[in-house]
Amino acid sequence: MSNPSLGRVDSIDIFRGLALALMLLVNNPGSWGHVYWPLLHADWHGITPTDWVFPFFLFAVGSSMACSLRPKIGTPDFNYFAITKRACLLFLIGLALHAFPFVQPLDELRILGVLQRIALCFLIIALLISVVPERLLAVTGGLVLLAYWWLLVGVGNFDYSVAGNLVRHIDLAILGSEHMWQGKGMAFDPEGLLSTMPASITVLSGYLVSVQVFTNPDHTQQLRRLLIVGVAFLCIGYVWSLIHPANKSLWTGSFVLMTNGIACLCMALIVACWNVRDIKLGFNALRIYGSNALALYIAAWLFAALLRDVDITVDDSAIAIKTFAYQQLADLMPDKLASLVYALAFTLILYGLAKLLYMKRIFIKL
């Protein structure tokens, strides 16, 4: 028997737009050397507001799956080929963005990344919800997080350190150091293969929360459920973090629960405010932002590469467009504020593209 459809849920669209806008904001400062601390990731253990962003995006993926895939479970409309094709295309697009502008040797190409993680998590959870009864999905998710915790500290001599964690060593063995992110001073990928396992539970959480909340059309009940679930996630995640540190790079179970809780509370705020006239305009902008999330993410990546890699001539010297724009702002205000203004301007330009696509009723999907 098929499941009833949630239909189009405005709160989910707004939340997805919020996640995308925050992702573009934190990924595109005017200068990485001048960034306010909330707009930086925690160096290792701990959670900053920037660490919420990717979990929000994965949570939104799960919420969208509750609307699009849940009604098709157990019916011929649940198309495994189409699901696999979509995941493969997402993964390949992520690879292409890493390769752009296609001057880097392929033997140094980073294989994993944001779109690749979304692709893998989407595929894993799509398959999971098709074979595991819905009443058992929450238990399955909890067992996966516990199993991942055991793998991190119960197998061999691995630990939570940057150099000594199991996630890194699996990636080294399978991918090779030359195909991994080098931002920690060594080969370590924050979108690693093993840590995709708990990241997929973030997607599953978005799916289950949306099923439990938005199948009830009463906004008061939606708000109450989101608040209860959000606080429960936060409390359990915090207590767990005392022995299993919250860590985005490893995507630990405590990190999953705490960011799930924050996502639920943010969604509760959206539900509470969406029908307030003076607030609705701003939220509608986020809904427009979320209507073409994939296209805007790709466009933002390419636009950022253009600003970073294309030079203009100023006073007979070549300077990158991004560097020139940031320097003009830094002449007018403090460095960190200039960096933030640059990021805000970048995000607003992409909103202009989102608005144009929305007005022309162009919605790009895989």
Buried (B, 14 or more C-beta within 10 A) or exposed (E): EEBEEBEEBBBBBBBBBBBBBBBBBBBBBBBEEBBEEEBBBBEBBBBBBBBBBBBBBBBBBBBBBBBBBBBBBEEEEBEEEEBEEBBEBBBEBBBBBBBBEEEEEEEEEBBBBBBBBBBBBBBBBBBBBBEBEEEEBBEBBEEBBEBBBEBBBEEEEBEBEBEEBBBBBBBBEEBEEEBBBEEBEEBBBBBBBBBBBBBBBBBBBBBBBBBBBBBEEEEEEBBBBBBEBBBBBBEBBBEBBEEBBBBBBBBBBBBBBBBBBBBBBBBBBBBBBBEEEEBBEEBBBBBBBBBBBBBBBBBBBEBBBBBEEEEEEEEEEEBBBBBEBBBEBBEEEEBBBBBBBBBBBBBEBBBEBBBEBBEEEEEEEE
